[in-house]
Amino acid sequence: MTSNIKSGAKVKTDTVELARLFSQVPEAVRQRLLGVAPPLTLKKGATLFERGGEGGTMFVVQEGRLEISIINDAGRKIVLNQIGPGHCVGEISMIDNKARTASATAMEPTKLFSVSRKAFLDAAASCPQLSVNLMDILCERLRWVSASVEEYALHSFELRLARRLLVLNKSFGDAERSIGITQTDLADFAGATRESVNKTLMQWKQDGLVDVQRGRIFLKEMPVLERIAFGDPAD
């Protein structure tokens, strides 16, 4: 069930113009999609949709951050991804009009707009580039899932943690290469316990690779973290 969501003013287009969904899409088509439904505002911690909920709508983030997660049979939360400005979420359920495959929760105040299945299909009929863009996004998501499965099955926790930090820095890091995230949220994203994340971060802090403050992690030695994440390019 959607909660703590309220309608906002007309969404600005400066961020969504950069969204891959609208790449090479005429302004008129984009404005037609944006004008179908009012933009939404989520408070931190609010649920946009839950796994198994009704589909048929996709959302594009204008500001803020969404956590995409599932709860396994043991009751443990597994974070699949974090979505920031310019990215879409819920596209699978929009396409097939079936239940949501995961839950989406705001990690901070978030603004977004919705695109219904009917509105998308009508726009795609007049602008096939929309469908091409969405296929590219879906392929990227599939590659991300495949890479994540490989990480869990074949690689070390340190590699997985380093990769998650680099992904977060690319999407949400600031000029100081600092990431606003708690160790609990990072553990969920890395598929680990908070204790193992804390132990590794403290070792990396001692080695000068990161600095850890309350709710924020600074990446200090990017080349070393990249070697941990991806290996030595010379190898």
Secondary structure as the mmCIF struct_conf table of DSSP 4:
data_model
#
loop_
_struct_conf.conf_type_id
_struct_conf.id
_struct_conf.beg_label_comp_id
_struct_conf.beg_label_asym_id
_struct_conf.beg_label_seq_id
_struct_conf.end_label_comp_id
_struct_conf.end_label_asym_id
_struct_conf.end_label_seq_id
BEND BEND1 ASN A 4 ASN A 4
STRN STRN1 ILE A 5 SER A 7
BEND BEND2 ALA A 9 ALA A 9
HELX_LH_PP_P HELX_LH_PP_P1 LYS A 10 LYS A 12
BEND BEND3 THR A 13 THR A 13
TURN_TY1_P TURN_TY1_P1 ASP A 14 THR A 15
HELX_RH_3T_P HELX_RH_3T_P1 VAL A 16 LEU A 18
BEND BEND4 ALA A 19 ALA A 19
HELX_RH_3T_P HELX_RH_3T_P2 ARG A 20 PHE A 22
TURN_TY1_P TURN_TY1_P2 SER A 23 GLN A 24
HELX_RH_AL_P HELX_RH_AL_P1 GLU A 27 LEU A 34
TURN_TY1_P TURN_TY1_P3 GLY A 35 VAL A 36
BEND BEND5 ALA A 37 ALA A 37
STRN STRN2 LEU A 40 LEU A 42
TURN_TY1_P TURN_TY1_P4 LYS A 44 GLY A 45
STRN STRN3 THR A 47 PHE A 49
TURN_TY1_P TURN_TY1_P5 ARG A 51 GLY A 52
BEND BEND6 GLY A 53 GLY A 53
BEND BEND7 GLY A 56 GLY A 56
STRN STRN4 THR A 57 GLU A 63
BEND BEND8 GLY A 64 GLY A 64
STRN STRN5 LEU A 66 ILE A 71
TURN_TY1_P TURN_TY1_P6 ASP A 73 ALA A 74
BEND BEND9 GLY A 75 GLY A 75
STRN STRN6 LYS A 77 ILE A 83
TURN_TY1_P TURN_TY1_P7 PRO A 85 GLY A 86
STRN STRN7 CYS A 88 VAL A 89
HELX_RH_AL_P HELX_RH_AL_P2 GLU A 91 ASP A 96
BEND BEND10 THR A 101 ALA A 102
STRN STRN8 SER A 103 ALA A 106
BEND BEND11 MET A 107 GLU A 108
STRN STRN9 THR A 110 SER A 116
HELX_RH_AL_P HELX_RH_AL_P3 ARG A 117 SER A 126
TURN_TY1_P TURN_TY1_P8 PRO A 128 PRO A 128
HELX_RH_AL_P HELX_RH_AL_P4 GLN A 129 LEU A 154
BEND BEND12 HIS A 155 HIS A 155
HELX_RH_AL_P HELX_RH_AL_P5 PHE A 157 PHE A 172
TURN_TY1_P TURN_TY1_P9 ALA A 175 GLU A 176
STRN STRN10 SER A 178 GLY A 180
HELX_RH_AL_P HELX_RH_AL_P6 GLN A 183 ALA A 190
TURN_TY1_P TURN_TY1_P10 GLY A 191 GLY A 191
BEND BEND13 ALA A 192 ALA A 192
HELX_RH_AL_P HELX_RH_AL_P7 ARG A 194 GLN A 206
TURN_TY1_P TURN_TY1_P11 ASP A 207 GLY A 208
BEND BEND14 LEU A 209 LEU A 209
STRN STRN11 VAL A 210 GLN A 213
TURN_TY1_P TURN_TY1_P12 ARG A 214 GLY A 215
STRN STRN12 ARG A 216 LEU A 219
HELX_RH_AL_P HELX_RH_AL_P8 MET A 222 PHE A 230
TURN_TY1_P TURN_TY1_P13 PRO A 233 ALA A 234
#
